Amino acid sequence: MAEDPRAMKHCETFEHTADIGLSAWGDSLGELLEALAEGLAGLMCAPEGIHPSERRALSVTGSDVETLTVDFLAGALTLMTAERFCVREVRVTAADSDGAEAELVGEPLDPGRHEMKVEVKAVTYHDLSVRRQDGRWTARVLLDV
């Protein structure tokens, strides 16, 4: 998949034994978290059919960027699974190594309209990589499916 030079954030999947990985980048930590959470959401439910009619707040703290990233994605995953909320867009309003605040935009799951794709069970620390490199934040995260 070619990178769009105009894109400020980006996420794609990669294969891993019995898991699915997300590889993402963003110009800021907030954009990186947005890209990862939107990538996670897109794995679970096709975004084209999701109406941006409701918002859910997500607030997490972390002791470092790795913990923050896993906890942020785990919080988004909980909203998507426990609350059956389909996410179309993620807007991070604040993010640093100590915490992140975000708004997840979408709507409640409607099995008649939403195409459910992959069931993600958990976000893992296995082979986790989150770093700032060449003025850009990058991450690789494995998801247990």
C-alpha positions as CSV (number, residue, x, y, z in Angstrom):
1,M,0.0,0.0,0.0
2,A,1.6,3.3,-1.1
3,E,1.7,6.2,1.4
4,D,-0.2,9.3,0.6
5,P,2.2,12.2,1.1
6,R,-0.8,14.3,2.2
7,A,-1.9,11.9,4.9
8,M,-1.1,12.9,8.4
9,K,-1.8,9.4,9.9
10,H,-1.8,6.0,8.4
11,C,-2.5,2.4,9.5
12,E,-2.3,-1.0,7.8
13,T,-2.4,-4.6,8.9
14,F,0.3,-7.3,8.7
15,E,0.1,-11.0,9.2
16,H,1.5,-12.8,12.3
17,T,1.1,-16.4,13.5
18,A,-2.4,-16.7,14.8
19,D,-2.7,-12.9,15.3
20,I,-3.2,-9.8,13.3
21,G,-0.8,-6.8,13.6
22,L,-1.3,-3.1,13.1
23,S,1.5,-1.0,11.8
24,A,0.8,2.7,11.9
25,W,2.4,6.2,11.9
26,G,1.3,9.7,12.6
27,D,2.9,13.1,12.9
28,S,2.0,13.3,16.6
29,L,1.4,10.8,19.3
30,G,-2.3,11.7,19.1
31,E,-2.4,11.0,15.3
32,L,-0.7,7.7,15.9
33,L,-3.3,6.7,18.5
34,E,-6.1,7.8,16.1
35,A,-4.6,5.7,13.3
36,L,-4.2,2.6,15.5
37,A,-7.7,2.9,16.9
38,E,-9.3,3.5,13.5
39,G,-7.3,0.5,12.2
40,L,-8.6,-1.7,15.0
41,A,-12.2,-0.5,14.4
42,G,-11.9,-1.1,10.7
43,L,-10.8,-4.7,11.3
44,M,-13.9,-5.3,13.4
45,C,-16.6,-3.5,11.4
46,A,-16.7,-2.1,7.9
47,P,-16.5,1.7,8.4
48,E,-18.5,2.6,5.2
49,G,-21.8,1.6,6.8
50,I,-21.3,3.4,10.1
51,H,-23.2,6.7,10.6
52,P,-21.3,9.2,12.8
53,S,-24.3,9.8,15.0
54,E,-23.0,9.2,18.5
55,R,-19.8,9.9,20.5
56,R,-18.1,8.0,23.3
57,A,-15.3,9.5,25.5
58,L,-12.1,7.5,26.1
59,S,-9.6,8.6,28.7
60,V,-6.5,6.5,29.7
61,T,-3.3,7.0,31.6
62,G,0.0,5.3,31.1
63,S,3.5,5.2,32.6
64,D,5.1,5.3,29.2
65,V,4.1,5.4,25.5
66,E,4.0,1.6,25.2
67,T,1.6,1.1,28.1
68,L,-0.4,4.1,27.0
69,T,-0.8,2.7,23.5
70,V,-1.9,-0.7,24.7
71,D,-4.3,0.7,27.3
72,F,-5.7,3.2,24.7
73,L,-6.4,0.4,22.2
74,A,-7.8,-1.9,25.0
75,G,-10.2,0.9,26.0
76,A,-11.3,1.4,22.4
77,L,-11.8,-2.4,22.1
78,T,-13.9,-2.5,25.3
79,L,-16.2,0.2,23.8
80,M,-16.5,-1.7,20.6
81,T,-17.2,-5.1,22.2
82,A,-18.8,-4.6,25.6
83,E,-20.9,-1.6,24.5
84,R,-21.3,-3.0,20.9
85,F,-20.3,0.4,19.5
86,C,-19.2,0.6,15.9
87,V,-16.4,3.3,15.4
88,R,-16.0,5.3,12.3
89,E,-13.6,8.0,13.5
90,V,-11.3,8.6,16.4
91,R,-10.4,12.1,17.6
92,V,-7.6,12.4,20.1
93,T,-7.9,15.8,21.9
94,A,-4.8,15.4,24.1
95,A,-2.0,12.8,24.2
96,D,1.4,12.5,25.9
97,S,3.3,9.6,27.5
98,D,1.2,10.1,30.7
99,G,-2.3,9.9,29.2
100,A,-4.7,10.4,26.3
101,E,-8.2,11.8,25.9
102,A,-10.3,10.9,22.9
103,E,-13.7,10.9,21.4
104,L,-14.8,7.8,19.4
105,V,-17.5,8.7,16.8
106,G,-19.9,6.1,15.4
107,E,-23.1,4.3,16.3
108,P,-24.5,1.3,18.2
109,L,-24.1,-2.0,16.4
110,D,-27.0,-2.8,14.1
111,P,-26.5,-6.5,12.9
112,G,-28.9,-5.8,9.9
113,R,-26.7,-2.9,8.6
114,H,-23.2,-3.4,9.9
115,E,-20.8,-6.0,8.4
116,M,-18.9,-7.5,11.3
117,K,-15.5,-8.8,10.2
118,V,-12.8,-9.9,12.6
119,E,-13.4,-10.7,16.3
120,V,-10.5,-9.1,18.2
121,K,-10.0,-10.6,21.7
122,A,-7.2,-8.5,23.1
123,V,-4.4,-6.0,22.4
124,T,-1.0,-7.6,23.3
125,Y,2.4,-6.4,24.4
126,H,4.1,-9.2,22.3
127,D,6.6,-7.6,19.9
128,L,5.1,-4.1,20.7
129,S,7.0,-1.2,19.3
130,V,6.1,2.5,19.8
131,R,8.7,5.2,19.0
132,R,9.4,8.6,17.6
133,Q,11.6,8.3,14.6
134,D,12.6,10.9,12.0
135,G,10.0,13.4,13.3
136,R,7.2,10.9,13.1
137,W,5.6,8.5,15.6
138,T,5.5,4.8,14.5
139,A,4.0,1.7,16.1
140,R,3.6,-2.0,15.6
141,V,1.0,-3.7,17.7
142,L,-0.2,-7.4,17.7
143,L,-3.9,-8.2,18.3
144,D,-5.1,-11.5,19.6
145,V,-7.9,-12.8,17.3
